[in-house]
């Protein structure tokens, strides 16, 4: 009972539901919950609660808009039948009738739904029947097209072959098709080319179109066969749903939208269609094979016509050429539809390209213009092949590129790569003699020339074949104008636009093909590098041996005078051996030597050559290499005797001039390696002009990365030069000049003898030897001031003066000590005399030392060093300070 019903009045019997909830009374007096007083109390509580809830419900209905419309049913909920049992008795007949009516309607609905599903199955069956009829009609039509195609070439024997059930082509027929171009090609070519205005040309075009339609039909039949197989697999793999009990499905009405009801009938129709297609499957597969063979045969025939016209120099009108391109396009598209693009590529390579290659590729033409084995004619041979292919089949290649090229890079039919490049590469590799002559000549110059010729051919192949000349454009414009005047609208046909981006995509496909990778593996490039690097090392070693024999200024440069002048003017190098080194480094990147795949090896070789030179210099600086020491050699040629000049053995690290010159050369080489030489490498490896950059096949980011790698490698190799330069100046040159400047210091001891007991006047001029102390330093500084490394600065002069002034101060200190001892010994002599001028001999000596100190200090200033920063000069000033007063006395007089 709902909550809207009014509570029952007291004393009335309870409802059936309430009675069912009340437990039955038991005569057990001990159970109080089942006693009559307790049950009456509980009944009263329920009545009260029901009355309260009914009142609350009435209030809420009265206060809501939707509830007010329900109050018209009765003035109060208390008007409902007081006894539910009587209500159930009254409604039972009505409910029975309703249930019977619903059962009849449900049965009728199920019958109607069943009829509807049968109608749907019949409609679907009719549609499938129509589809099957169309499929069969298409199959028969395609077979008829292929039968006519075979009849055109075989004289009407196709019917017998079709009746035999073995397909349109037998194994013998396939051989006949492959050898088609070698039988009656010339006759067919002339017949077709000169029948320009005959209806035969239109029939040829219609026939090629019908072959493409047959390919479309075959593709459709294959797709239908695959789709049917997929549907059957889905039907057989889908498990049946378990049947639910009637209690769960009693409220679910059958519907036409419910696919499960008609699934059995539809599945049966699908199976019938599948069985029908399965019966046709052998014919469909045979149709696929035969269609491909017919398309290939027709394509070969058309290519033979194009090639024969080019070889026989037969003039072909623009209309005929256009029709040939249309028919070739039909064949190519038909093969692409069937997924047989490789068949089209093979046919093009076999019929169009291989005859051109065979007629031009031979050992005689390979060596034309040079000695046998030099392959001097390889470049011209490859260029001739490319020009011939473009002349004969350029429009075909451009048409194929325009039809099948995509921005993604993939192609269904790639005539440029698989039709031209693959047969050329295969022909070069297949012949053992040609392969040996090109890829393994055993001579570095020949291998480099061969690699450069083939690399140039490959890098320019796409542009050579697909680019359109200006003359061709002008001819097409002229033909278009003539056609428009004659009412011919063929100029409105689609013509592929081959722009620079399309050519670049074709070139990328060339490099991405597996044949290209195999082709590059045939080159024995590591051996080539070893040969070249051996030449570089031999050239440098010969120069170093000559330098070790004749000295650093030996004329060892083997390059031209113009190269030497250029190196000297641009870099400032002076020694011929460094000319030789730098010219050897540059020769690595010449076009006649450098190969791009060996970039890392050549870069490493350059570092090794520089390291070889640095090791030679380092050994000389350490006194490990002895220069000179040549013996007299006599030659008896024509009865005369010539004697070579004998150079005594010496260590060049003891010659300050050699040290300075070599250090300056290393300084220039250090700067050159990270600037000029780096620029020479990057201009070769990473060219800036667009045409050269296309041949590098690197993006802008990759080129920048290559430049950075080369820069870091060269900078790392040049770091070993700085220690040698600083060691040369701050140690060897300092020691050598210090030794030379210290030699005059032996005259310091003679100052005392000059004035002791000689009665000479007091000195007014410094000693003559003082001016010669720093003369070697001044002369060296004057000679090499412009060739002093910037990183060295004046530190070396500071060190020389410090060493010399230190020795000078020690000599003066010893002399003054001797003078003082002599003076003490003469103090007690009564015969002590005053010399001329009123000075003692000791005072004259001190005055002379003072004048010498001033002159030496002035010489230091002339060199550019501040005297007050030299500890030895400060000490000299302190030692000779006593004679300052004597100098003033002489000045006053």
C-alpha positions in Angstrom: 0.0 0.0 0.0 1.3 3.4 -0.9 1.8 6.2 1.5 -1.0 8.3 -0.1 -3.7 5.9 1.4 -5.5 7.0 4.5 -5.0 5.1 7.7 -7.6 2.5 8.6 -10.1 3.2 11.3 -9.8 1.5 14.6 -11.6 -1.7 14.9 -11.4 -2.5 11.1 -9.5 -5.6 10.1 -5.9 -5.0 8.9 -4.8 -5.3 5.3 -3.4 -8.6 3.8 0.0 -7.1 3.7 -0.1 -6.0 7.3 -1.6 -9.3 8.3 1.2 -11.1 6.4 3.8 -9.1 8.3 2.3 -9.8 11.7 3.6 -13.1 13.0 1.1 -15.7 14.0 0.1 -16.0 17.6 1.3 -18.9 19.6 -0.3 -20.2 22.7 3.0 -19.9 24.6 2.2 -17.5 27.5 6.0 -17.0 28.1 6.4 -15.1 24.8 5.2 -11.6 25.4 5.7 -10.3 21.9 3.1 -12.8 20.6 0.5 -11.9 23.2 -2.7 -10.2 22.3 -2.2 -7.0 24.3 1.2 -6.4 22.7 -0.2 -6.9 19.2 -3.1 -4.5 19.8 -0.7 -1.9 21.0 1.6 -2.3 18.0 -1.5 -2.1 15.7 -2.5 1.2 17.3 1.0 2.7 16.8 1.0 1.8 13.1 -2.4 3.4 12.6 -1.3 6.6 14.3 1.9 6.7 12.2 -0.1 6.1 9.0 -2.5 8.9 9.8 0.4 11.3 10.4 2.1 10.4 7.2 -1.2 10.8 5.2 -1.8 14.2 6.7 1.8 15.3 5.8 1.4 14.0 2.3 -1.9 15.9 1.8 -0.2 19.2 3.0 2.6 18.8 0.5 0.3 18.0 -2.3 -1.7 21.1 -1.5 1.4 23.4 -1.4 2.8 22.2 -4.8 1.4 23.1 -8.2 1.7 19.6 -9.5 0.0 18.2 -6.4 -3.0 20.4 -6.5 -4.1 18.8 -9.7 -4.3 15.5 -7.9 -6.6 16.6 -5.2 -9.7 16.5 -7.5 -9.6 12.7 -7.3 -11.4 12.8 -3.9 -12.0 15.2 -1.1 -9.7 13.1 1.1 -7.5 10.0 1.0 -9.9 8.5 3.5 -12.3 7.8 0.6 -10.1 4.9 -0.7 -11.5 1.5 -0.2 -10.9 0.6 3.4 -10.2 -3.1 2.7 -7.5 -4.0 0.2 -8.7 -7.6 -0.1 -12.0 -6.4 -1.6 -10.0 -4.2 -4.0 -7.9 -7.1 -5.1 -11.0 -9.2 -5.7 -12.5 -6.5 -7.8 -9.4 -6.0 -9.9 -8.5 -9.6 -10.5 -10.9 -10.2 -13.5 -9.8 -6.9 -15.1 -6.2 -7.7 -14.8 -6.8 -11.2 -16.3 -8.4 -9.7 -19.3 -5.6 -7.1 -19.7 -3.0 -9.9 -19.4 -4.8 -11.9 -22.1 -5.0 -8.9 -24.4 -1.3 -8.2 -23.9 -0.4 -11.8 -24.7 -2.4 -11.7 -27.9 -0.8 -8.4 -28.9 2.7 -9.8 -28.1 2.1 -12.8 -30.3 0.9 -10.7 -33.1 4.0 -8.4 -32.7 6.3 -11.4 -32.8 4.7 -12.6 -35.9 5.0 -9.2 -37.6 8.6 -8.8 -36.5 9.4 -12.3 -37.9 7.8 -11.4 -41.2 9.7 -8.1 -41.3 13.0 -9.9 -40.6 12.2 -12.4 -43.4 11.5 -9.4 -45.7 14.8 -7.8 -44.7 16.6 -11.1 -45.3 15.0 -11.3 -48.7 16.0 -7.7 -49.5 19.5 -8.3 -48.4 19.6 -11.5 -50.4 18.4 -9.6 -53.5 21.1 -6.9 -53.0 23.7 -9.6 -52.6 22.4 -11.3 -55.7 22.7 -8.0 -57.7 26.2 -7.5 -56.3 27.2 -11.0 -57.3 25.7 -10.5 -60.7 27.7 -7.3 -61.1 30.8 -8.9 -59.8 30.4 -11.8 -62.3 29.6 -9.3 -65.1 32.8 -7.3 -64.2 34.8 -10.5 -64.2 33.6 -11.6 -67.5 34.1 -8.1 -69.0 37.6 -7.9 -67.7 38.4 -11.4 -69.1 37.0 -10.3 -72.4 39.3 -7.3 -72.4 42.3 -9.5 -71.7 41.2 -12.0 -74.4 41.1 -9.2 -77.0 44.5 -8.0 -75.8 46.0 -11.5 -76.4 44.2 -11.9 -79.7 45.8 -8.6 -80.9 49.2 -10.1 -80.3 48.7 -13.9 -80.8 46.3 -14.1 -83.8 43.2 -15.2 -82.0 44.4 -18.2 -80.0 43.2 -16.8 -76.7 39.9 -18.6 -76.8 41.4 -22.0 -76.7 43.6 -21.0 -73.9 40.8 -19.6 -71.9 38.7 -22.7 -72.4 41.5 -24.8 -71.0 41.3 -23.0 -67.7 45.0 -22.3 -67.5 44.8 -18.5 -67.8 45.6 -16.2 -70.6 49.4 -16.8 -70.4 51.4 -20.0 -70.2 55.1 -20.1 -69.4 55.9 -20.1 -73.1 53.8 -17.0 -73.6 55.7 -15.2 -70.8 58.9 -15.9 -72.7 57.3 -14.6 -75.9 56.3 -11.4 -74.1 59.8 -10.9 -72.7 61.3 -11.3 -76.1 58.7 -9.1 -77.7 61.0 -6.1 -78.3 63.5 -8.3 -80.2 61.1 -9.8 -82.8 59.0 -7.4 -84.9 59.5 -4.2 -82.9 60.8 -2.1 -85.8 57.9 -3.0 -88.1 55.3 -2.3 -85.4 57.0 1.0 -84.5 57.0 2.3 -88.1 53.4 1.1 -88.6 52.2 2.9 -85.6 54.3 6.1 -85.9 53.4 6.8 -89.5 49.6 6.0 -89.0 49.2 9.3 -87.1 45.8 10.2 -88.3 44.4 6.7 -88.8 41.7 5.3 -86.6 44.2 2.6 -85.5 45.8 5.2 -83.2 42.5 5.8 -81.4 41.9 2.1 -81.1 45.4 1.7 -79.5 44.5 4.5 -77.0 41.1 2.9 -76.3 42.7 -0.5 -75.8 45.2 1.0 -73.3 42.3 2.6 -71.5 40.4 -0.6 -71.3 43.4 -2.4 -69.8 43.5 0.3 -67.0 39.8 -0.3 -66.5 40.5 -4.0 -66.3 43.0 -3.3 -63.6 40.4 -1.2 -61.7 37.9 -4.1 -62.1 40.5 -6.6 -60.8 41.3 -4.4 -57.8 37.5 -4.2 -57.1 37.1 -8.0 -57.3 40.1 -8.6 -55.1 38.7 -6.2 -52.5 35.3 -7.9 -52.7 37.0 -11.2 -52.2 38.9 -10.0 -49.2 35.9 -8.3 -47.7 33.8 -11.4 -48.0 36.5 -13.5 -46.4 36.6 -11.0 -43.5 32.8 -11.1 -43.1 32.8 -14.9 -43.0 35.6 -14.8 -40.4 33.6 -12.4 -38.3 30.5 -14.5 -38.5 32.2 -17.7 -37.6 34.3 -16.2 -34.9 31.4 -14.4 -33.1 30.0 -16.7 -30.3 26.3 -17.1 -29.8 24.7 -15.2 -26.9 23.3 -17.4 -24.2 19.5 -17.6 -24.0 18.1 -15.8 -21.0 15.1 -17.1 -19.0 11.6 -16.0 -19.7 11.4 -14.0 -16.5 14.2 -11.7 -17.6 12.8 -11.4 -21.2 9.1 -11.0 -20.3 9.3 -7.2 -20.4 11.4 -7.0 -23.6 9.3 -6.5 -26.8 10.6 -7.8 -30.1 11.7 -5.2 -32.6 12.8 -4.9 -36.2 15.8 -2.8 -35.0 17.0 -5.8 -33.0 19.8 -7.3 -35.3 20.0 -10.5 -33.2 16.6 -11.7 -34.5 17.6 -11.6 -38.1 21.3 -12.5 -37.7 20.8 -16.1 -38.7 19.1 -15.2 -42.0 21.6 -12.4 -42.8 24.5 -14.7 -41.9 23.1 -17.3 -44.2 23.0 -14.8 -47.1 26.6 -13.7 -46.3 27.7 -17.3 -46.4 26.0 -17.8 -49.7 27.8 -14.8 -51.2 31.0 -16.0 -49.7 30.6 -19.4 -51.3 29.8 -17.7 -54.6 33.0 -15.6 -54.5 35.0 -18.6 -53.4 34.0 -20.3 -56.5 35.1 -17.3 -58.5 38.4 -16.9 -56.5 40.6 -18.9 -58.9 39.3 -16.9 -61.8 39.8 -13.6 -59.9 43.4 -14.6 -59.0 44.1 -15.7 -62.5 42.6 -12.4 -63.7 45.0 -10.5 -61.5 48.0 -12.3 -62.9 46.8 -12.1 -66.5 46.0 -8.4 -66.2 49.5 -7.7 -64.9 51.0 -9.6 -67.7 48.9 -7.8 -70.3 49.8 -4.5 -68.9 53.5 -5.4 -68.8 53.4 -6.6 -72.4 51.6 -3.5 -73.6 54.0 -1.3 -71.7 57.0 -3.1 -73.2 55.5 -2.7 -76.6 55.0 1.0 -76.1 58.5 1.5 -74.7 60.0 -0.3 -77.7 58.2 2.1 -79.9 59.6 5.1 -78.0 63.1 3.7 -78.1 63.0 2.6 -81.7 61.8 6.1 -82.7 64.7 7.6 -80.9 67.3 5.2 -82.3 66.0 5.5 -85.9 65.7 9.3 -85.7 62.1 9.1 -86.9 60.3 12.4 -86.4 57.3 12.0 -84.2 54.5 14.6 -84.0 53.5 16.1 -80.7 50.1 14.4 -80.9 51.7 11.0 -81.4 54.1 11.5 -78.6 51.2 12.7 -76.4 49.2 9.5 -77.2 52.1 7.3 -76.4 52.5 9.1 -73.0 48.8 8.6 -72.4 49.0 4.9 -73.2 52.1 4.4 -71.1 50.4 6.3 -68.2 47.4 3.9 -68.5 49.7 0.9 -68.2 51.7 2.4 -65.3 48.6 3.3 -63.4 47.1 -0.1 -64.0 50.1 -1.9 -62.6 50.2 0.5 -59.6 46.6 -0.3 -58.8 47.4 -4.0 -58.7 50.4 -3.4 -56.5 52.7 -4.5 -59.3 54.8 -1.3 -59.5 58.0 -3.4 -59.4 56.8 -5.1 -62.7 56.6 -1.8 -64.4 60.0 -0.7 -63.1 61.5 -4.0 -64.2 60.0 -3.7 -67.7 61.2 -0.1 -68.1 64.7 -1.1 -67.0 64.8 -4.2 -69.2 63.3 -2.8 -72.4 64.1 0.9 -72.2 67.4 1.3 -70.3 69.4 -1.9 -70.6 69.7 -1.7 -74.4 71.1 1.8 -74.0 73.6 0.6 -71.4 74.7 -2.4 -73.4 75.3 -0.3 -76.5 77.5 2.2 -74.6 79.2 0.3 -71.7 82.4 -1.5 -72.7 86.0 -1.6 -71.7 87.0 0.2 -74.9 84.7 3.2 -74.2 85.6 3.1 -70.5 89.3 3.7 -71.3 88.6 6.0 -74.2 90.9 9.0 -74.1 93.5 7.5 -71.8 95.6 4.5 -71.1 94.1 1.1 -70.4 92.9 0.8 -66.8 92.7 4.5 -66.2 88.9 4.7 -66.9 89.4 8.1 -68.5 86.1 7.8 -70.4 83.9 6.9 -67.4 82.7 10.4 -66.9 81.8 11.0 -70.5 80.2 7.5 -70.8 77.9 8.2 -67.8 77.1 11.6 -69.1 76.2 10.1 -72.5 73.9 7.5 -70.9 72.1 10.2 -68.9 71.6 12.4 -71.9 70.4 9.5 -74.1 67.9 8.4 -71.5 66.6 11.9 -71.1 66.3 12.4 -74.8 64.4 9.2 -75.4 62.5 8.7 -72.2 62.5 12.1 -70.5 58.8 12.7 -71.0 58.0 9.2 -69.7 60.1 9.8 -66.6 58.5 13.2 -65.9 55.0 11.8 -66.5 55.7 8.9 -64.1 57.2 11.2 -61.5 54.2 13.5 -61.7 51.7 10.7 -61.4 53.2 8.8 -58.5 55.4 11.1 -56.5 54.1 12.1 -53.1 55.3 14.6 -50.5 55.9 11.7 -48.1 58.7 10.4 -50.4 57.1 7.0 -51.2 56.2 6.0 -54.7 54.2 3.1 -56.2 56.2 3.2 -59.5 59.7 4.8 -59.2 61.1 4.8 -62.7 64.0 7.2 -61.9 65.4 5.0 -59.1 64.4 1.4 -60.1 64.1 2.0 -63.8 67.3 3.9 -64.5 69.7 4.0 -61.5 69.3 0.3 -60.5 70.1 -1.1 -64.0 73.1 1.3 -64.4 74.5 0.3 -61.0 73.8 -3.4 -61.7 75.6 -3.2 -65.1 78.7 -1.6 -63.5 78.8 -4.3 -60.8 77.8 -7.4 -62.8 80.7 -7.4 -65.3 83.8 -8.6 -63.5 86.2 -6.7 -65.7 84.4 -3.4 -65.5 83.8 -3.8 -61.8 87.5 -4.4 -61.2 88.5 -1.5 -63.4 86.2 1.0 -61.7 86.0 -0.1 -58.1 89.5 -1.6 -57.5 92.0 0.0 -59.9 94.9 -0.1 -57.4 95.9 3.4 -58.3 94.7 6.2 -55.9 94.2 8.8 -58.7 92.2 6.5 -60.8 90.0 5.3 -58.0 89.4 8.9 -56.9 88.5 10.0 -60.5 86.1 7.0 -60.8 84.4 7.7 -57.5 84.0 11.4 -58.3 82.6 10.6 -61.8 80.0 8.1 -60.4 79.2 10.3 -57.4 78.6 13.3 -59.7 76.5 11.1 -62.0 74.4 9.9 -59.0 74.1 13.3 -57.4 72.9 14.9 -60.6 70.8 12.0 -62.0 67.4 13.2 -60.8 68.0 16.7 -62.1 69.4 15.4 -65.4 66.4 13.2 -66.1 63.6 15.2 -64.8 64.5 18.8 -65.6 62.9 20.2 -68.7 64.9 22.3 -71.2 63.8 25.8 -72.3 63.6 24.6 -75.9 61.1 21.9 -75.0 59.0 24.5 -73.2 59.0 26.8 -76.2 58.1 23.9 -78.5 55.2 22.9 -76.3 53.9 26.5 -76.2 54.1 26.6 -80.0 52.2 23.3 -80.3 49.6 24.6 -77.8 48.9 27.7 -79.9 48.7 25.6 -83.1 46.3 23.2 -81.4 44.1 26.0 -80.1 43.9 27.4 -83.6 42.9 24.0 -85.0 40.3 23.4 -82.4 42.4 20.7 -80.6 42.1 20.9 -76.8 44.8 18.4 -75.9 46.7 21.3 -74.4 44.2 21.3 -71.6 45.3 17.8 -70.6 47.1 17.3 -67.3 50.8 17.9 -67.5 53.0 17.1 -64.5 54.8 20.1 -63.0 58.3 18.9 -61.9 59.7 21.6 -59.7 62.9 21.7 -57.7 61.2 20.2 -54.6 60.1 17.2 -56.7 63.6 16.7 -58.1 65.0 16.8 -54.5 62.5 14.2 -53.4 63.6 12.0 -56.3 67.2 12.5 -55.4 66.5 11.5 -51.8 64.9 8.3 -53.0 68.0 7.5 -55.1 70.2 7.7 -52.0 67.7 5.8 -49.8 67.5 2.8 -52.1 69.2 -0.4 -51.1 71.1 -0.6 -54.4 72.8 2.7 -53.6 74.0 1.3 -50.2 75.4 -1.8 -51.9 77.0 0.4 -54.6 78.9 2.4 -52.0 80.0 -0.8 -50.3 81.9 -1.8 -53.4 84.4 1.0 -53.0 87.5 0.1 -51.1 87.8 3.5 -49.7 89.9 2.6 -46.6 92.6 1.3 -49.0 92.4 4.5 -51.0 92.9 6.6 -47.8 95.9 4.5 -46.8 97.5 5.2 -50.2 96.8 8.9 -50.0 98.0 9.2 -46.4 101.1 7.3 -47.4 101.8 9.9 -50.1 101.2 12.7 -47.5 103.5 11.1 -45.0 106.2 10.4 -47.6 106.1 14.0 -48.7 106.5 15.4 -45.2 109.1 12.9 -44.2 111.2 13.7 -47.2 111.0 17.4 -46.3 112.0 16.8 -42.7 114.9 14.6 -43.7 116.2 17.3 -46.0 115.7 19.9 -43.2 117.7 17.7 -40.8 120.5 17.5 -43.3 120.6 21.1 -44.6 118.9 23.1 -41.9 115.6 24.9 -41.4 116.0 27.1 -44.5 116.5 24.2 -46.9 114.4 24.6 -50.0 112.1 21.6 -49.6 108.9 22.9 -51.0 107.7 20.7 -53.9 104.7 22.9 -54.9 104.5 25.5 -57.5 105.9 29.0 -57.1 102.5 30.5 -57.2 101.4 28.3 -54.3 104.4 29.3 -52.3 103.8 33.0 -53.0 100.1 32.6 -52.0 101.0 30.9 -48.8 103.6 33.5 -47.9 101.4 36.4 -48.7 98.3 35.1 -47.1 99.7 33.4 -44.0 103.2 34.9 -43.5 105.1 31.7 -43.2 108.8 31.8 -44.0 110.4 28.4 -43.7 109.9 26.2 -46.8 109.3 23.1 -44.6 106.2 24.8 -43.2 105.2 25.7 -46.8 105.4 22.0 -47.5 103.4 21.0 -44.5 100.6 23.5 -45.1 100.4 22.7 -48.8 100.2 19.0 -47.9 97.4 19.7 -45.5 95.6 21.7 -48.2 96.0 19.0 -50.8 93.9 16.7 -48.7 90.8 18.7 -49.5 91.4 19.3 -53.2 88.8 18.0 -55.6 91.2 15.5 -57.1 92.0 13.9 -53.7 89.1 14.4 -51.3 86.2 11.9 -51.0 83.3 12.9 -48.9 82.8 9.5 -47.1 86.4 9.8 -45.9 86.0 13.2 -44.3 86.7 11.9 -40.8 89.8 10.0 -42.0 91.2 13.1 -43.8 90.5 15.2 -40.7 92.3 12.7 -38.6 95.2 12.5 -41.1 95.6 16.3 -41.0 95.9 16.1 -37.2 98.4 13.3 -37.5 100.6 15.3 -40.0 100.6 18.3 -37.7 101.5 16.0 -34.8 104.4 14.6 -36.8 105.8 18.1 -37.4 105.3 19.0 -33.7 107.1 15.8 -32.6 110.0 16.7 -34.9 110.2 20.3 -33.4 109.8 19.0 -29.9 112.7 16.5 -30.4 114.9 19.3 -31.7 114.1 21.6 -28.9 115.0 18.8 -26.4 118.3 18.3 -28.2 117.4 14.8 -29.4 117.9 15.6 -33.2 121.2 16.7 -34.6 121.2 18.8 -37.7 124.0 18.8 -40.4 126.7 16.3 -40.2 126.7 15.6 -43.9 129.7 13.9 -45.4 131.5 14.9 -48.6 130.1 13.2 -51.6 131.8 12.9 -54.9 130.2 12.0 -58.2 132.2 10.9 -61.2 129.9 12.0 -64.0 131.6 12.7 -67.4 135.0 12.6 -65.7 134.4 15.6 -63.4 134.3 15.5 -59.7 131.8 17.5 -57.7 132.0 17.9 -53.9 129.0 18.6 -51.8 129.3 21.2 -49.0 130.0 19.7 -45.7 127.8 21.0 -42.8 129.1 20.3 -39.3 126.7 18.6 -37.0 124.9 20.9 -34.5 121.9 21.1 -32.3 119.6 23.7 -33.6 118.1 24.4 -30.1 121.4 26.1 -29.4 120.8 28.6 -32.2 118.6 31.4 -31.1 117.7 32.4 -34.6 116.4 29.0 -35.5 114.5 28.8 -32.3 112.8 32.1 -32.9 112.0 31.4 -36.5 110.5 28.0 -35.7 108.5 29.3 -32.8 107.1 32.0 -35.1 106.1 29.5 -37.7 104.4 27.4 -35.0 102.5 30.6 -33.9 101.3 31.2 -37.5 100.4 27.6 -37.9 98.4 27.6 -34.7 96.4 30.6 -35.9 96.0 29.1 -39.3 94.7 25.8 -38.2 91.7 27.3 -36.4 91.0 30.0 -39.1 92.3 29.6 -42.7 92.7 25.9 -42.7 89.3 25.4 -41.0 87.8 27.6 -43.7 89.4 25.5 -46.4 87.9 22.4 -44.9 84.4 23.8 -44.4 84.4 25.2 -47.9 84.9 21.7 -49.2 82.9 19.7 -46.7 80.1 22.3 -46.1 80.0 24.4 -49.3 78.0 27.6 -49.1 76.6 27.8 -52.6 73.3 26.1 -53.2 74.4 23.8 -56.1 77.3 22.4 -54.2 75.2 22.0 -51.1 72.7 19.8 -52.9 75.5 17.3 -53.6 76.4 17.1 -49.8 72.9 15.7 -49.0 73.1 17.3 -45.5 70.6 19.6 -43.9 71.6 23.1 -42.6 71.8 21.8 -39.0 74.0 18.8 -40.0 76.3 21.2 -41.9 76.7 23.4 -38.8 77.3 20.3 -36.7 80.1 19.2 -39.1 81.7 22.6 -39.0 81.6 22.6 -35.2 83.2 19.2 -35.0 86.0 20.1 -37.4 86.6 23.3 -35.5 86.8 21.5 -32.1 89.2 18.8 -33.6 91.6 21.4 -35.1 91.5 23.5 -31.9 92.4 20.4 -29.9 95.3 19.6 -32.2 96.7 23.2 -32.0 96.8 23.2 -28.3 100.1 21.3 -28.4 101.8 24.2 -30.2 101.4 26.8 -27.4 103.6 24.9 -24.9 106.3 24.5 -27.6 106.2 28.3 -28.4 106.4 29.3 -24.7 109.1 26.8 -24.0 111.1 28.1 -26.9 111.0 31.7 -25.8 110.7 31.6 -22.1 113.4 28.9 -21.6 115.6 28.2 -24.6 115.8 31.8 -26.0 116.2 33.2 -22.5 119.0 30.8 -21.7 120.8 31.4 -25.0 120.6 35.2 -24.7 121.5 35.1 -21.1 124.6 33.1 -22.0 125.5 35.6 -24.7 124.9 38.7 -22.5 126.8 37.2 -19.6 130.0 36.9 -21.5 131.1 40.6 -21.2 130.6 40.4 -17.4 134.0 38.8 -17.1 135.4 42.3 -17.7 134.0 43.5 -14.4 137.0 42.1 -12.5 139.4 44.2 -14.7 138.0 47.5 -13.5 140.1 47.3 -10.3 143.3 46.6 -12.3 142.6 49.5 -14.5 143.0 52.0 -11.6 145.2 50.3 -9.1 148.6 51.9 -9.0 148.2 53.4 -12.5 147.9 57.0 -11.5 145.0 57.4 -14.0 142.5 60.3 -13.6 139.1 59.6 -12.1 136.7 58.0 -14.7 134.1 60.1 -16.5 132.7 57.5 -18.9 131.3 54.0 -18.4 133.4 51.0 -19.2 133.3 50.0 -22.9 132.1 46.4 -22.0 128.9 47.7 -20.5 127.4 48.7 -23.8 128.1 45.1 -25.1 126.3 43.4 -22.2 122.7 43.7 -23.7 123.8 44.1 -27.3 122.8 40.5 -28.2 119.4 41.1 -26.6 118.9 44.4 -28.4 120.0 42.9 -31.7 117.7 39.9 -31.3 114.8 42.1 -30.2 115.3 44.3 -33.1 115.4 41.4 -35.6 112.4 39.5 -34.2 110.3 42.3 -32.7 107.7 41.8 -35.4 107.8 38.0 -35.1 107.4 37.7 -31.3 104.3 35.6 -30.5 101.6 37.8 -28.8 101.2 35.2 -26.0 104.9 35.6 -25.1 105.0 39.4 -24.8 108.0 40.9 -23.0 108.2 38.2 -20.4 111.3 36.7 -22.0 113.2 40.0 -22.0 112.3 40.4 -18.4 113.8 37.0 -17.6 117.0 37.7 -19.6 117.6 41.0 -17.9 116.9 39.5 -14.5 119.4 36.7 -15.0 122.1 39.0 -16.5 121.6 41.8 -13.9 121.7 39.1 -11.1 125.1 37.9 -12.4 126.2 41.5 -12.9 125.3 42.4 -9.3 127.2 39.3 -8.0 130.3 40.3 -10.0 130.2 43.9 -8.7 129.6 42.7 -5.2 132.6 40.4 -5.3 134.7 43.3 -6.8 133.7 45.7 -4.1 134.5 43.2 -1.4 138.0 42.8 -2.9 138.4 46.6 -3.1 137.4 46.9 0.5 139.9 44.3 1.6 142.6 46.0 -0.3 141.7 49.3 1.2 142.0 47.9 4.7 145.4 46.5 3.9 146.7 49.9 2.8 145.4 51.9 5.7 148.5 51.2 7.9 151.0 52.0 5.2 152.8 55.3 5.9 153.7 55.7 2.3 150.1 56.0 1.3 149.8 58.5 -1.5 147.0 60.5 -3.0 146.6 60.0 -6.6 146.0 62.7 -9.2 142.8 64.4 -8.6 142.7 63.7 -4.9 141.0 60.3 -5.2 142.3 57.0 -4.1 142.5 54.0 -6.4 139.6 52.4 -4.6 137.4 55.4 -5.0 138.1 55.5 -8.7 137.1 51.9 -8.9 133.9 52.6 -7.1 133.2 55.6 -9.3 133.7 53.5 -12.4 131.3 50.9 -11.1 128.8 53.6 -10.5 129.1 54.9 -14.0 128.8 51.4 -15.4 125.7 50.8 -13.3 124.1 53.9 -14.7 124.9 52.9 -18.3 123.5 49.4 -17.7 120.4 50.8 -16.3 120.0 53.0 -19.3 120.4 50.0 -21.6 117.7 48.2 -19.8 115.4 51.1 -20.3 116.2 51.1 -24.0 115.1 47.5 -24.2 111.7 48.5 -22.8 111.9 47.1 -19.3 111.5 49.2 -16.2 114.8 48.9 -14.1 113.0 49.3 -10.8 111.2 46.0 -11.5 114.5 44.1 -11.8 115.9 42.9 -8.5 119.5 42.7 -9.8 119.5 46.3 -11.0 118.1 47.5 -7.6 121.0 45.6 -5.9 123.5 47.2 -8.3 122.2 50.6 -7.3 122.6 49.8 -3.6 126.1 48.5 -4.1 127.3 51.6 -6.0 125.4 54.2 -4.0 128.6 55.2 -2.1 130.1 56.5 -5.3 127.3 58.9 -6.0 129.0 61.6 -4.0 132.3 61.0 -5.9 130.3 61.4 -9.1 128.9 64.8 -7.9 132.4 66.0 -7.1 133.6 65.2 -10.5 130.7 67.0 -12.0 131.3 70.1 -10.0 134.9 70.3 -11.3 
